[in-house]
């Protein structure tokens, strides 16, 4: 008889073999199923990446359309909404795909009537992701263009965060526009024929008969015109150590002034004292009645006179060139500036008396101060000065090219002050102090009591103050004359 144990082992082995074959067959089937699912996932992932790339490209294209059309709309003064809508439709957008709002429907510029908002919401068709049942993907973009109106500004206060423009007294008139990068304070009667703009707020109201009144973040920015310095700048002549003061007080000396670096002039009426450069000191004494005529040197003139003191009754004719300080101390000294560029390192100071000059430009480091009575008639410009600048307050001492250090401790740069009492003042050209130039408050002060003051040009400085009566500023420049200046803000 066969051994039953052996037979059982054979049957178990055969059954195990059959099960192993079946398992292997089943495992191969599962792998095929897993591979199929993985392949579908990979195709879906690749499709997602490709479609997302196409979606991002389309979104950038839509954003560009929204940006462009918002600006186009904001540039229009008559129909900003229609202009923006026409722009979008010409870029193959259906009317149902976009919305144009004037003013914007949301955000910080929704109160500005001229601002344009363009929204594009479009379902973009997919390609590979359709296999997953995703036919389209939504795209939404938005753009807001803020529009300001650029005006001609005769009066400009350039410093933000302060009362950059102040007006008191009056009546005063600005023929053109006036703008403040900060607040705009009016105490009195100020008439403006162009636009009145405060990038901050108004304190008191000017009388505006032209472009309207604008304030806040949406107003036209009051920006520094950034006029350049004259070029080329003259270089001062070398000065010696000095020596004793020579008195010019005899007929011989009055007719032929010796070359001493320090002179004191007392000469009779009817004579002309000719002073050649360079000089450390020219002191025109009170008893002097002669005309003192300063001479030029070089081209452009670099005639150098460090200190000039005028306290006589005779007229003084200054030459273009270099000065550290000019002090006119008496009421009956009349000063004429001959044509050219004046580099005044520290200060020009004059009370009463006349001040005249044509074809001049003045660059001053510390202070230019003309107050009191007398007629002032100054007109620009030196050949090397651009932008019709009559007086340029640089706000630094020493001026570029000057070898004169400060005497004593440093002093803060002061200002341009042109004020009259019962006088007539006519300035033709621009008065400019860059925003970067440090100066007192106000940086530029003009006007006067019972004074007729006409400025044919522009006054632009960190802070500007107009005082008194009879002040008229007529801006003769040419900017954009009310053209709209759109820019993207959202």
C-alpha positions in Angstrom: 0.0 0.0 0.0 1.1 3.5 -0.7 2.1 5.7 2.2 -0.9 8.1 2.9 1.5 10.7 4.2 3.4 10.9 1.0 0.2 11.1 -1.1 -1.0 14.0 1.1 2.2 15.9 0.7 2.0 15.5 -3.1 -1.5 16.9 -3.2 -0.6 19.8 -1.0 2.4 20.7 -3.2 0.2 20.5 -6.3 -2.4 22.7 -4.8 0.2 25.2 -3.7 1.7 25.3 -7.2 -1.7 26.0 -8.7 -2.4 28.8 -6.2 1.0 30.4 -6.9 0.3 30.5 -10.6 -3.1 32.1 -10.0 -1.6 34.7 -7.6 1.0 35.7 -10.1 -1.6 36.1 -12.8 -3.7 38.2 -10.4 -0.7 40.4 -9.5 0.1 41.1 -13.1 -3.5 42.2 -13.6 -3.3 44.6 -10.6 -0.1 46.1 -11.9 -1.7 46.8 -15.2 -4.7 48.5 -13.4 -2.3 50.6 -11.3 -0.3 51.6 -14.3 -3.4 52.6 -16.2 -4.5 54.8 -13.3 -1.0 56.3 -12.9 -0.9 57.1 -16.6 -4.2 58.9 -16.4 -2.9 60.9 -13.4 0.3 61.7 -15.2 -1.6 62.9 -18.2 -3.9 65.0 -16.0 -0.9 66.5 -14.2 0.8 67.4 -17.5 -2.5 68.8 -18.8 -2.9 70.8 -15.6 0.7 72.3 -16.0 0.2 73.1 -19.6 -3.2 74.6 -19.1 -2.1 76.6 -16.1 0.8 78.0 -18.2 -1.6 79.0 -20.9 -3.9 80.4 -18.3 -1.1 82.6 -16.8 -0.2 83.8 -20.3 -3.8 84.7 -21.0 -4.1 86.5 -17.7 -1.0 88.6 -18.4 -2.5 89.5 -21.8 -5.8 90.5 -20.2 -4.1 92.5 -17.5 -2.2 94.4 -20.2 -5.5 95.2 -22.0 -7.1 96.3 -18.7 -4.1 98.6 -17.9 -3.9 100.1 -21.4 -7.6 100.7 -21.7 -7.9 102.2 -18.2 -5.2 104.8 -19.1 -6.8 105.5 -22.5 -10.1 106.2 -20.7 -8.6 108.4 -18.0 -6.9 110.4 -20.7 -10.2 111.5 -22.2 -11.8 114.6 -20.9 -15.1 114.1 -22.7 -16.1 110.4 -22.5 -13.7 108.4 -20.4 -16.1 105.4 -20.1 -16.8 105.2 -23.8 -13.1 105.5 -24.6 -12.2 102.7 -22.3 -15.0 100.4 -23.5 -14.0 101.0 -27.1 -10.4 100.2 -26.3 -11.4 96.9 -24.7 -13.7 95.8 -27.5 -11.0 96.5 -30.1 -8.9 93.9 -28.3 -11.4 91.1 -29.1 -13.3 91.2 -25.9 -17.1 90.6 -25.9 -19.2 93.1 -24.0 -20.1 90.4 -21.5 -16.5 89.8 -20.7 -15.7 93.2 -19.1 -17.0 96.1 -17.1 -15.9 99.8 -17.1 -16.7 102.0 -14.1 -16.2 105.7 -13.9 -15.4 106.4 -11.1 -14.1 103.1 -9.8 -16.5 100.8 -7.9 -14.1 100.2 -5.0 -10.8 101.2 -3.6 -9.2 104.5 -2.6 -10.0 106.3 -5.9 -13.8 105.6 -6.0 -14.5 109.2 -5.2 -12.6 110.7 -8.1 -14.9 111.3 -11.0 -12.3 111.2 -13.8 -10.7 107.9 -12.7 -11.4 104.8 -14.7 -11.7 101.2 -13.6 -11.6 98.3 -16.1 -12.6 94.8 -15.0 -12.2 91.8 -17.3 -13.8 88.5 -16.2 -13.6 85.8 -18.8 -13.8 82.0 -18.9 -10.7 80.8 -20.7 -11.0 77.4 -22.6 -8.8 74.6 -21.5 -7.2 71.9 -23.7 -5.8 68.8 -21.9 -7.9 69.3 -18.8 -11.0 68.6 -20.9 -10.2 65.0 -20.4 -11.0 65.5 -16.8 -14.2 67.3 -17.6 -12.8 70.8 -17.0 -13.9 72.8 -20.1 -12.9 76.4 -19.0 -11.1 78.2 -16.2 -12.1 81.7 -15.0 -9.7 84.7 -15.4 -10.3 88.0 -13.5 -8.2 91.1 -13.8 -8.6 94.7 -12.7 -6.9 98.1 -13.4 -7.5 101.6 -12.2 -6.1 104.7 -13.9 -6.0 107.9 -11.9 -6.1 111.1 -13.9 -4.8 114.5 -12.9 -4.7 117.7 -14.8 -1.3 119.4 -15.4 -1.4 123.2 -15.1 0.9 126.1 -15.4 2.2 127.0 -12.0 3.6 130.4 -11.3 3.7 129.9 -7.6 5.1 126.6 -6.3 5.6 125.5 -2.6 7.6 122.2 -3.0 7.8 120.9 0.6 5.2 118.3 1.6 3.8 118.0 5.1 4.0 121.7 5.9 2.2 124.9 4.8 4.3 125.2 1.7 2.4 128.2 0.3 1.1 131.1 2.5 -0.6 134.3 1.5 -1.5 137.2 3.7 -2.9 140.6 3.0 -3.8 141.5 -0.5 -5.3 141.8 -3.0 -2.7 139.7 -4.7 -3.0 138.0 -8.1 -1.4 135.0 -9.7 -1.9 134.9 -13.4 -1.5 131.2 -13.9 -1.7 128.4 -11.4 -0.4 128.0 -7.8 0.4 124.7 -6.1 1.6 123.4 -2.8 3.1 120.0 -2.1 1.8 120.4 1.4 -1.0 122.6 2.7 -2.0 125.9 1.1 -2.8 128.7 3.6 -4.7 131.9 2.5 -5.2 134.7 5.0 -6.5 137.6 2.9 -7.3 138.1 -0.7 -5.5 135.9 -3.2 -6.8 135.7 -6.8 -5.7 132.9 -9.0 -6.5 132.8 -12.7 -5.4 129.2 -13.2 -5.7 126.1 -11.0 -5.1 126.2 -7.2 -3.7 122.9 -6.0 -2.9 121.6 -2.5 -1.5 118.1 -2.3 -2.4 118.5 1.4 -5.4 120.7 2.2 -6.5 124.3 2.0 -6.6 126.6 5.0 -8.6 129.5 3.7 -9.8 129.8 0.2 -8.3 131.6 -2.8 -10.5 133.2 -5.4 -10.1 130.9 -8.4 -11.3 132.0 -11.8 -9.6 129.5 -14.0 -8.8 125.8 -13.6 -10.6 125.1 -10.3 -9.4 124.1 -6.9 -8.0 120.6 -6.2 -6.7 119.1 -3.0 -5.6 115.8 -1.5 -4.1 112.7 -2.9 -5.8 113.0 -6.2 -4.5 116.5 -7.1 -1.8 117.2 -9.6 1.6 116.7 -7.9 3.5 119.9 -7.0 6.9 118.8 -8.0 10.3 120.4 -8.0 11.1 121.7 -11.6 14.8 120.8 -10.8 16.3 123.6 -12.8 20.1 123.1 -13.3 22.8 125.5 -12.2 24.4 127.7 -14.8 27.1 126.2 -16.9 29.9 126.9 -17.0 30.4 128.4 -13.6 33.3 130.9 -13.3 36.2 130.3 -11.1 37.2 133.0 -8.6 40.4 134.8 -9.0 43.1 134.1 -6.5 43.3 136.6 -3.6 46.4 137.5 -1.8 47.0 137.8 2.0 45.6 141.3 2.1 47.7 144.1 3.6 46.7 147.5 4.9 43.6 149.4 3.8 44.4 152.1 1.3 42.3 155.2 1.4 41.2 156.4 -2.0 40.3 160.0 -1.2 42.4 162.3 -3.4 41.8 163.4 -7.0 44.8 161.3 -8.2 43.8 158.2 -6.3 40.1 158.6 -7.3 41.0 158.7 -11.0 43.6 155.8 -10.8 42.8 153.4 -8.0 45.9 151.6 -6.8 45.9 147.8 -6.9 45.7 147.3 -3.2 43.5 144.4 -2.1 41.8 146.5 0.6 40.5 150.0 -0.3 38.3 152.6 1.3 36.7 155.1 -1.1 35.7 158.7 -0.4 35.6 160.7 -3.7 33.7 163.8 -4.7 30.6 164.1 -6.9 31.0 164.2 -10.7 33.8 161.6 -10.7 33.9 157.9 -11.5 36.1 155.6 -9.5 37.0 152.5 -11.5 37.7 149.4 -9.4 39.5 146.5 -11.1 39.6 142.9 -9.6 40.6 141.1 -7.5 39.9 142.8 -4.2 39.5 141.6 -0.7 37.6 144.6 0.5 35.9 147.6 -1.2 34.5 149.9 1.5 32.6 152.8 0.0 32.4 155.4 2.8 29.4 157.5 3.7 30.9 160.8 2.4 31.5 159.3 -1.0 29.5 160.9 -3.8 31.3 159.5 -6.8 30.1 156.7 -9.1 32.0 153.5 -8.2 32.3 151.3 -11.2 33.4 147.7 -10.7 35.1 146.0 -13.7 34.8 142.6 -15.2 37.5 140.0 -15.8 37.4 136.8 -17.9 34.6 135.2 -19.9 32.3 134.4 -18.2 33.3 137.0 -15.8 35.3 135.7 -12.8 36.0 139.2 -11.4 36.4 138.6 -7.7 35.4 141.1 -4.9 35.2 139.3 -1.5 33.5 142.0 0.6 31.7 145.1 -0.7 30.3 147.6 1.7 28.3 150.6 0.2 27.3 153.4 2.4 27.9 156.5 0.3 25.4 158.6 -1.7 27.0 157.9 -5.1 25.7 155.2 -7.4 27.4 151.8 -7.5 27.8 149.7 -10.7 28.5 146.1 -9.9 30.3 143.8 -12.3 29.3 140.1 -12.8 31.7 137.7 -11.1 32.4 136.4 -7.6 31.4 138.1 -4.3 31.3 136.7 -0.8 29.0 139.4 0.5 27.5 142.7 -0.6 26.1 145.1 2.0 24.3 148.3 1.0 24.0 150.1 4.3 22.5 153.5 3.5 19.1 154.6 2.2 20.4 156.7 -0.7 22.7 154.3 -2.4 21.5 153.1 -5.8 22.9 149.9 -7.2 23.1 148.8 -10.8 24.0 145.2 -11.8 25.7 145.0 -15.2 24.7 142.1 -17.4 26.1 138.7 -16.5 26.3 136.0 -13.9 26.7 136.9 -10.2 28.0 134.3 -7.8 27.3 135.7 -4.3 28.7 133.2 -1.9 27.1 134.5 1.4 24.7 137.3 1.1 23.3 140.4 -0.7 21.6 142.9 1.6 20.0 146.2 0.7 17.4 148.2 2.4 16.2 151.4 0.6 17.6 152.7 -2.6 17.2 151.5 -6.2 18.3 148.2 -7.5 18.4 147.7 -11.3 19.9 145.4 -13.8 19.1 143.6 -17.1 20.5 140.4 -18.5 21.5 139.2 -15.1 21.3 135.9 -13.2 22.2 135.7 -9.5 23.3 132.5 -7.6 23.3 133.1 -3.9 24.4 130.8 -1.1 23.0 132.3 2.1 20.6 135.2 1.6 19.4 137.7 -1.0 17.5 140.5 0.8 16.1 143.6 -0.7 13.6 145.5 1.6 12.5 149.0 2.2 11.8 151.7 -0.4 13.3 152.3 -3.8 12.6 150.9 -7.2 13.7 147.4 -8.1 13.9 146.4 -11.7 15.8 143.2 -12.4 15.5 141.0 -15.5 17.3 137.9 -16.6 19.4 136.2 -17.9 23.1 135.5 -18.1 24.0 133.5 -21.2 25.0 130.4 -19.3 21.9 130.3 -17.1 19.0 128.1 -18.4 15.3 128.2 -17.7 15.0 132.0 -17.4 16.3 131.9 -13.8 16.8 135.3 -12.3 17.7 134.4 -8.8 18.9 130.9 -7.8 19.1 130.3 -4.0 21.4 127.3 -3.7 21.2 127.1 0.1 24.8 126.2 0.7 27.9 128.1 1.7 30.4 128.1 0.2 29.1 127.9 -3.4 30.7 125.4 -5.8 34.1 126.7 -6.8 34.4 129.2 -4.0 37.5 129.2 -1.8 35.9 131.3 1.0 35.2 129.3 4.1 32.5 130.3 6.6 33.6 132.9 9.1 32.8 131.6 12.5 30.3 128.8 13.3 28.1 127.6 10.5 24.8 129.4 10.0 21.7 127.9 8.6 21.0 129.0 5.0 18.5 131.8 5.0 16.2 132.8 2.2 15.3 135.1 -0.6 13.4 138.2 0.7 12.2 140.8 -1.7 9.8 143.2 0.1 9.0 146.8 -0.6 7.4 149.7 1.3 5.7 152.3 -1.0 7.9 151.1 -3.8 7.7 149.6 -7.3 9.3 146.3 -7.9 9.5 144.5 -11.3 11.2 141.1 -11.6 11.4 139.4 -15.0 12.6 135.8 -14.7 12.2 132.8 -12.4 13.1 132.8 -8.6 14.1 129.3 -7.7 15.3 127.5 -4.6 15.5 123.7 -5.0 13.6 121.4 -2.7 16.9 119.9 -1.7 18.3 123.3 -0.7 18.0 124.0 3.1 16.5 127.4 3.9 14.5 129.2 6.5 10.7 129.3 6.6 9.6 130.9 4.3 12.4 130.1 1.9 11.1 132.8 -0.5 9.1 135.9 0.7 7.8 138.5 -1.7 5.4 141.4 -1.5 5.3 144.5 0.5 3.1 147.3 2.0 1.6 149.8 -0.5 3.9 148.3 -3.1 3.4 147.5 -6.7 5.2 144.3 -7.3 5.2 142.4 -10.6 7.0 139.2 -11.1 7.0 138.0 -14.7 8.1 134.4 -14.2 7.8 131.7 -11.6 8.5 131.5 -7.9 9.4 127.9 -6.9 10.9 127.0 -3.5 10.4 124.7 -0.5 8.1 127.3 1.2 6.8 130.5 -0.3 5.0 133.4 1.3 3.2 136.3 -0.4 2.5 139.4 1.8 1.1 142.9 1.5 -0.8 144.6 -1.3 -0.4 145.1 -5.0 1.4 141.8 -5.7 1.0 140.3 -9.2 2.8 137.3 -10.5 2.4 136.4 -14.2 3.7 133.1 -15.2 5.2 133.3 -18.7 6.3 129.7 -19.0 4.6 126.9 -21.0 3.8 123.5 -19.5 0.8 121.4 -20.4 -1.9 124.0 -20.2 -4.5 121.8 -18.5 -3.6 118.5 -20.3 -4.7 115.3 -18.5 -1.9 113.2 -17.2 -3.2 109.6 -16.5 -1.3 107.0 -14.6 -2.0 103.5 -13.2 -2.7 103.4 -9.5 -4.3 100.0 -9.0 
